[in-house]
Amino acid sequence: MFKAFSEMDIGDREFMLNSLSPTVGIKTARTKDEKLPVGSSKIGGQPDLPPNIDWPRFNNEPLSFCAQYNCLEFNRYDKNYLLPSEGMLYVFVYVDKSWPGFLNTDGSYKIIYTGNHNEIFRRPFPQSYFKESIFETAKIDYFQFYTLPDDENYKLIELRKKYLHFSNYYDNATDIIYNVTGQAADNYHQLLGEDRSVQSSVVWEFAAKALNIRTSEDYETKKHLIDELKKDYIMLLQLDSGDKNTSLAKFGGSSVMYFGIKPEDLKQKRFDQTILAFQGT
């Protein structure tokens, strides 16, 4: 049953509008590394790293380079000034060859930040690099985007209780946002903002991983801790493996990588405290 956002009570519409979070939108296009200047934002290809940063490793094997983001290119869209205004962010994730697929465990991924973007160079892959995980290059363009909390997020729980068909109102509101901002509904790339989860709100998974929840028994005994801790995490970035302009799907399928962080850790640039979660269809 279609339910228009405009049919909600005016106070609830205002609450939804006030819940909008400024987000750095991302669009991609296929290209070649040699066509991009060193330091350009991109997915895949070879990373542009400063000489003082060693290639990150897991179990003494190189992590696979997934993406890099030039803060100077997107800082005007970071309306709340949460990320550094200059420098580079890099995403590396280990590929488990026995799956094969991206691995999500302690030490198997790394977010690197460097404020030194003037002395970076295009780094060759290590000799022991897993060559199948050299991903095709896609350039990144940024735009102003806005996101609502996931319809199952704790921030909207009272509206879910009030409206029998809340998800329909919510879907109409997100359609309006997509139309106004030019966002493609099947593009899950972004920096900051609220999580656009493929399944239920991913902040639950951030909390569960932080608490090392591994079994249903753990979940039942620590559910109250999860419910509190999930409020402490915000979205750092989303990387969409299903983007057809990239070849991340080779090891990520149609899943989205969600990187969460606590605001204080982000403020202090403690990117080693980032938590990774995967969701897919």
RATA-V635078 format. One record per helix or strand of 2 or more residues. SS is the DSSP state (2 for helix, 1 for strand). FROM is the first residue (numbers start at 0). TO is the last residue. If there is no record, write none. Layout:
SS,FROM,TO / SS,FROM,TO
This chain:
2,4,6 / 2,9,17 / 1,20,29 / 2,32,34 / 1,41,42 / 1,47,49 / 1,56,57 / 1,60,61 / 1,63,69 / 2,70,76 / 1,87,92 / 1,94,95 / 1,100,101 / 1,108,113 / 1,119,121 / 2,130,132 / 1,137,146 / 2,153,161 / 2,165,180 / 1,189,190 / 2,202,209 / 2,215,231 / 1,232,239 / 2,248,251 / 1,255,261 / 2,262,266 / 2,270,272 / 1,274,278
